[in-house]
Amino acid sequence: MFTPGERDYGYGVVIKNLFGRKNISHGGAIEGASTFISRFVEDDATVIVLCNIGRVNAEGISRRLSTILLRDRLNTPAEIKLSRDALKKYE
């Protein structure tokens, strides 16, 4: 079930790299509802979005929540501090 085949699709789930991490996900929608589940295997983390509004982008909400959930584990640029004089050069 969790072995990706054609276009990263297993048996009912999508297996891909998201934020540099193994991600298993599945979404769905019917009239009046939409859902998305996203599991980060190595991080032992799962985001589940259940919406009772059919036109909501549950996958997009899941992606934003995943970014918040994993923010400390993602490779993000380090903060750079500049003096006031150095900042003046960029004005």
mmCIF file of the C-alpha atoms, coordinates in Angstrom:
data_MODEL
# 
_entry.id   MODEL 
# 
loop_
_atom_site.group_PDB 
_atom_site.id 
_atom_site.type_symbol 
_atom_site.label_atom_id 
_atom_site.label_alt_id 
_atom_site.label_comp_id 
_atom_site.label_asym_id 
_atom_site.label_entity_id 
_atom_site.label_seq_id 
_atom_site.pdbx_PDB_ins_code 
_atom_site.Cartn_x 
_atom_site.Cartn_y 
_atom_site.Cartn_z 
_atom_site.occupancy 
_atom_site.B_iso_or_equiv 
_atom_site.pdbx_formal_charge 
_atom_site.auth_seq_id 
_atom_site.auth_comp_id 
_atom_site.auth_asym_id 
_atom_site.auth_atom_id 
_atom_site.pdbx_PDB_model_num 
ATOM 1  C CA . MET A 1 1  ? 0.000   0.000  0.000   1.00 0.00 ? 1  MET A CA 1 
ATOM 2  C CA . PHE A 1 2  ? 2.826   2.403  0.847   1.00 0.00 ? 2  PHE A CA 1 
ATOM 3  C CA . THR A 1 3  ? 5.056   1.634  -2.157  1.00 0.00 ? 3  THR A CA 1 
ATOM 4  C CA . PRO A 1 4  ? 4.821   4.397  -4.752  1.00 0.00 ? 4  PRO A CA 1 
ATOM 5  C CA . GLY A 1 5  ? 3.943   3.357  -8.260  1.00 0.00 ? 5  GLY A CA 1 
ATOM 6  C CA . GLU A 1 6  ? 3.013   5.549  -11.192 1.00 0.00 ? 6  GLU A CA 1 
ATOM 7  C CA . ARG A 1 7  ? 3.032   9.281  -10.302 1.00 0.00 ? 7  ARG A CA 1 
ATOM 8  C CA . ASP A 1 8  ? 3.915   8.657  -6.630  1.00 0.00 ? 8  ASP A CA 1 
ATOM 9  C CA . TYR A 1 9  ? 0.621   6.838  -6.045  1.00 0.00 ? 9  TYR A CA 1 
ATOM 10 C CA . GLY A 1 10 ? 0.370   3.726  -3.883  1.00 0.00 ? 10 GLY A CA 1 
ATOM 11 C CA . TYR A 1 11 ? -2.878  1.922  -3.116  1.00 0.00 ? 11 TYR A CA 1 
ATOM 12 C CA . GLY A 1 12 ? -5.103  4.846  -2.162  1.00 0.00 ? 12 GLY A CA 1 
ATOM 13 C CA . VAL A 1 13 ? -2.351  7.150  -0.939  1.00 0.00 ? 13 VAL A CA 1 
ATOM 14 C CA . VAL A 1 14 ? 0.267   9.484  -2.389  1.00 0.00 ? 14 VAL A CA 1 
ATOM 15 C CA . ILE A 1 15 ? 3.847   8.818  -1.276  1.00 0.00 ? 15 ILE A CA 1 
ATOM 16 C CA . LYS A 1 16 ? 6.278   11.666 -1.890  1.00 0.00 ? 16 LYS A CA 1 
ATOM 17 C CA . ASN A 1 17 ? 8.855   13.962 -0.338  1.00 0.00 ? 17 ASN A CA 1 
ATOM 18 C CA . LEU A 1 18 ? 7.410   17.098 1.210   1.00 0.00 ? 18 LEU A CA 1 
ATOM 19 C CA . PHE A 1 19 ? 9.725   19.590 2.919   1.00 0.00 ? 19 PHE A CA 1 
ATOM 20 C CA . GLY A 1 20 ? 12.504  17.015 2.413   1.00 0.00 ? 20 GLY A CA 1 
ATOM 21 C CA . ARG A 1 21 ? 10.625  14.411 4.456   1.00 0.00 ? 21 ARG A CA 1 
ATOM 22 C CA . LYS A 1 22 ? 8.746   11.229 3.532   1.00 0.00 ? 22 LYS A CA 1 
ATOM 23 C CA . ASN A 1 23 ? 5.058   12.077 3.354   1.00 0.00 ? 23 ASN A CA 1 
ATOM 24 C CA . ILE A 1 24 ? 2.046   9.802  2.913   1.00 0.00 ? 24 ILE A CA 1 
ATOM 25 C CA . SER A 1 25 ? -1.217  11.590 2.160   1.00 0.00 ? 25 SER A CA 1 
ATOM 26 C CA . HIS A 1 26 ? -4.770  11.225 0.919   1.00 0.00 ? 26 HIS A CA 1 
ATOM 27 C CA . GLY A 1 27 ? -7.534  13.699 0.288   1.00 0.00 ? 27 GLY A CA 1 
ATOM 28 C CA . GLY A 1 28 ? -11.127 13.628 -0.777  1.00 0.00 ? 28 GLY A CA 1 
ATOM 29 C CA . ALA A 1 29 ? -14.245 15.697 -1.264  1.00 0.00 ? 29 ALA A CA 1 
ATOM 30 C CA . ILE A 1 30 ? -17.943 15.275 -1.755  1.00 0.00 ? 30 ILE A CA 1 
ATOM 31 C CA . GLU A 1 31 ? -20.729 17.830 -1.953  1.00 0.00 ? 31 GLU A CA 1 
ATOM 32 C CA . GLY A 1 32 ? -20.428 19.859 1.238   1.00 0.00 ? 32 GLY A CA 1 
ATOM 33 C CA . ALA A 1 33 ? -17.245 18.334 2.692   1.00 0.00 ? 33 ALA A CA 1 
ATOM 34 C CA . SER A 1 34 ? -13.517 18.037 2.034   1.00 0.00 ? 34 SER A CA 1 
ATOM 35 C CA . THR A 1 35 ? -10.723 16.215 3.860   1.00 0.00 ? 35 THR A CA 1 
ATOM 36 C CA . PHE A 1 36 ? -6.977  15.697 3.790   1.00 0.00 ? 36 PHE A CA 1 
ATOM 37 C CA . ILE A 1 37 ? -4.619  13.559 5.863   1.00 0.00 ? 37 ILE A CA 1 
ATOM 38 C CA . SER A 1 38 ? -0.857  14.040 5.724   1.00 0.00 ? 38 SER A CA 1 
ATOM 39 C CA . ARG A 1 39 ? 1.536   11.764 7.625   1.00 0.00 ? 39 ARG A CA 1 
ATOM 40 C CA . PHE A 1 40 ? 5.237   12.503 8.092   1.00 0.00 ? 40 PHE A CA 1 
ATOM 41 C CA . VAL A 1 41 ? 6.653   9.049  8.750   1.00 0.00 ? 41 VAL A CA 1 
ATOM 42 C CA . GLU A 1 42 ? 10.106  9.885  10.153  1.00 0.00 ? 42 GLU A CA 1 
ATOM 43 C CA . ASP A 1 43 ? 8.736   12.671 12.337  1.00 0.00 ? 43 ASP A CA 1 
ATOM 44 C CA . ASP A 1 44 ? 5.904   10.586 13.836  1.00 0.00 ? 44 ASP A CA 1 
ATOM 45 C CA . ALA A 1 45 ? 3.572   13.467 12.943  1.00 0.00 ? 45 ALA A CA 1 
ATOM 46 C CA . THR A 1 46 ? 0.173   13.556 11.274  1.00 0.00 ? 46 THR A CA 1 
ATOM 47 C CA . VAL A 1 47 ? -2.037  16.460 10.184  1.00 0.00 ? 47 VAL A CA 1 
ATOM 48 C CA . ILE A 1 48 ? -5.733  15.785 9.558   1.00 0.00 ? 48 ILE A CA 1 
ATOM 49 C CA . VAL A 1 49 ? -8.047  18.420 8.076   1.00 0.00 ? 49 VAL A CA 1 
ATOM 50 C CA . LEU A 1 50 ? -11.808 17.853 8.070   1.00 0.00 ? 50 LEU A CA 1 
ATOM 51 C CA . CYS A 1 51 ? -13.975 20.598 6.538   1.00 0.00 ? 51 CYS A CA 1 
ATOM 52 C CA . ASN A 1 52 ? -17.754 20.693 6.355   1.00 0.00 ? 52 ASN A CA 1 
ATOM 53 C CA . ILE A 1 53 ? -17.514 23.227 3.545   1.00 0.00 ? 53 ILE A CA 1 
ATOM 54 C CA . GLY A 1 54 ? -16.993 21.583 0.157   1.00 0.00 ? 54 GLY A CA 1 
ATOM 55 C CA . ARG A 1 55 ? -15.068 24.379 -1.534  1.00 0.00 ? 55 ARG A CA 1 
ATOM 56 C CA . VAL A 1 56 ? -12.273 24.588 1.044   1.00 0.00 ? 56 VAL A CA 1 
ATOM 57 C CA . ASN A 1 57 ? -8.721  23.665 -0.018  1.00 0.00 ? 57 ASN A CA 1 
ATOM 58 C CA . ALA A 1 58 ? -8.108  21.048 2.697   1.00 0.00 ? 58 ALA A CA 1 
ATOM 59 C CA . GLU A 1 59 ? -4.734  20.127 1.168   1.00 0.00 ? 59 GLU A CA 1 
ATOM 60 C CA . GLY A 1 60 ? -3.563  23.747 1.289   1.00 0.00 ? 60 GLY A CA 1 
ATOM 61 C CA . ILE A 1 61 ? -4.638  24.064 4.926   1.00 0.00 ? 61 ILE A CA 1 
ATOM 62 C CA . SER A 1 62 ? -2.815  20.815 5.696   1.00 0.00 ? 62 SER A CA 1 
ATOM 63 C CA . ARG A 1 63 ? 0.362   22.099 4.043   1.00 0.00 ? 63 ARG A CA 1 
ATOM 64 C CA . ARG A 1 64 ? 0.295   25.322 6.073   1.00 0.00 ? 64 ARG A CA 1 
ATOM 65 C CA . LEU A 1 65 ? -0.367  23.420 9.317   1.00 0.00 ? 65 LEU A CA 1 
ATOM 66 C CA . SER A 1 66 ? 2.461   21.006 8.463   1.00 0.00 ? 66 SER A CA 1 
ATOM 67 C CA . THR A 1 67 ? 4.824   23.943 8.048   1.00 0.00 ? 67 THR A CA 1 
ATOM 68 C CA . ILE A 1 68 ? 3.890   25.173 11.531  1.00 0.00 ? 68 ILE A CA 1 
ATOM 69 C CA . LEU A 1 69 ? 4.136   21.677 13.021  1.00 0.00 ? 69 LEU A CA 1 
ATOM 70 C CA . LEU A 1 70 ? 7.563   20.957 11.512  1.00 0.00 ? 70 LEU A CA 1 
ATOM 71 C CA . ARG A 1 71 ? 9.041   24.464 11.571  1.00 0.00 ? 71 ARG A CA 1 
ATOM 72 C CA . ASP A 1 72 ? 11.744  23.532 14.100  1.00 0.00 ? 72 ASP A CA 1 
ATOM 73 C CA . ARG A 1 73 ? 12.812  20.536 11.993  1.00 0.00 ? 73 ARG A CA 1 
ATOM 74 C CA . LEU A 1 74 ? 12.852  22.216 8.587   1.00 0.00 ? 74 LEU A CA 1 
ATOM 75 C CA . ASN A 1 75 ? 16.037  23.570 7.084   1.00 0.00 ? 75 ASN A CA 1 
ATOM 76 C CA . THR A 1 76 ? 15.350  27.267 7.247   1.00 0.00 ? 76 THR A CA 1 
ATOM 77 C CA . PRO A 1 77 ? 17.872  30.044 6.799   1.00 0.00 ? 77 PRO A CA 1 
ATOM 78 C CA . ALA A 1 78 ? 19.510  31.348 9.949   1.00 0.00 ? 78 ALA A CA 1 
ATOM 79 C CA . GLU A 1 79 ? 18.661  34.835 11.129  1.00 0.00 ? 79 GLU A CA 1 
ATOM 80 C CA . ILE A 1 80 ? 21.229  37.416 10.080  1.00 0.00 ? 80 ILE A CA 1 
ATOM 81 C CA . LYS A 1 81 ? 21.731  40.511 12.225  1.00 0.00 ? 81 LYS A CA 1 
ATOM 82 C CA . LEU A 1 82 ? 23.057  43.676 10.623  1.00 0.00 ? 82 LEU A CA 1 
ATOM 83 C CA . SER A 1 83 ? 24.163  46.926 12.185  1.00 0.00 ? 83 SER A CA 1 
ATOM 84 C CA . ARG A 1 84 ? 22.187  50.101 11.494  1.00 0.00 ? 84 ARG A CA 1 
ATOM 85 C CA . ASP A 1 85 ? 24.991  51.306 9.241   1.00 0.00 ? 85 ASP A CA 1 
ATOM 86 C CA . ALA A 1 86 ? 24.858  48.129 7.164   1.00 0.00 ? 86 ALA A CA 1 
ATOM 87 C CA . LEU A 1 87 ? 21.064  48.388 6.885   1.00 0.00 ? 87 LEU A CA 1 
ATOM 88 C CA . LYS A 1 88 ? 21.351  52.010 5.675   1.00 0.00 ? 88 LYS A CA 1 
ATOM 89 C CA . LYS A 1 89 ? 23.222  50.729 2.594   1.00 0.00 ? 89 LYS A CA 1 
ATOM 90 C CA . TYR A 1 90 ? 20.094  48.783 1.571   1.00 0.00 ? 90 TYR A CA 1 
ATOM 91 C CA . GLU A 1 91 ? 17.648  51.695 1.915   1.00 0.00 ? 91 GLU A CA 1 
# 
